[in-house]
């Protein structure tokens, strides 16, 4: 079973590049383009890793990180 990565990035070009590299290495990749959707998806898919942009619409990366930390201890890499 592949590990799940949630990419939270509002720039579609960057998100697609990350998705391509991660999938090439065998990861299952989900994408959220704003902070609100990221929090919902993190609860739903329970990723093994979150790649998180700091500057996001709806809820910034710091807020997303805090919300995810309320329910999960998965690693978060801030970009």
VENVEN-V186089 format. One record per residue. N is the residue number from 1. PHI is phi as a letter, one per 30 degrees, with the letter a starting at -180 (999 if undefined). PSI is psi as a letter, one per 30 degrees, with the letter a starting at -180 (* if undefined). Layout:
n-><N & N>
phi-><PHI & PHI>
psi-><PSI & PSI>
This chain:
n-><1 & 2 & 3 & 4 & 5 & 6 & 7 & 8 & 9 & 10 & 11 & 12 & 13 & 14 & 15 & 16 & 17 & 18 & 19 & 20 & 21 & 22 & 23 & 24 & 25 & 26 & 27 & 28 & 29 & 30 & 31 & 32 & 33 & 34 & 35 & 36 & 37 & 38 & 39 & 40 & 41 & 42 & 43 & 44 & 45 & 46 & 47 & 48 & 49 & 50 & 51 & 52 & 53 & 54 & 55 & 56 & 57 & 58 & 59 & 60 & 61 & 62 & 63 & 64 & 65 & 66 & 67 & 68 & 69 & 70 & 71 & 72 & 73 & 74 & 75 & 76 & 77 & 78 & 79>
phi-><999 & d & d & c & b & c & c & c & a & d & d & d & d & d & d & d & d & d & e & d & d & d & d & e & c & j & d & c & c & c & b & b & c & b & d & d & d & d & d & d & d & d & d & d & c & h & d & d & a & b & c & b & d & d & c & b & d & i & b & d & e & d & d & d & e & d & d & d & d & d & b & b & c & d & d & b & c & d & c>
psi-><k & l & k & k & k & j & k & j & k & f & j & e & e & e & e & e & e & e & e & e & e & e & e & e & g & g & k & j & k & l & k & k & f & l & e & e & e & e & e & e & e & e & e & e & f & i & l & f & k & k & j & k & k & e & j & l & l & d & k & l & e & e & e & e & e & e & e & e & f & f & f & l & g & k & k & k & j & k & *>
